[in-house]
């Protein structure tokens, strides 16, 4: 019983610690006409973080630490020459 409680307690503390130091990046990938690009890969340069856009072009990258990042977008069907991103800031979530 003590072993089980300790494991659950440690996992609970770890999840609280990680939830306070990470956030998410979310957005939508569209072409110049505003049509969503489903299946586009959005990658945080210099990390292993990334996500694939859903059928509506939306992507979510979770577990991102606070900081400034550059994003890269790839799509096998369309040549992505011009991209623009808003400034992104990952903030701690208030509990």
Secondary structure, DSSP 8 states (H G I E B T S, - for coil): -HHHHHHHHHHHHHHHHHHHHEEEEEEE-B-TTS-B-TT-EEEETTSS-EEE--TTSEEEEEEEESS---EEEE-SSS-----------------
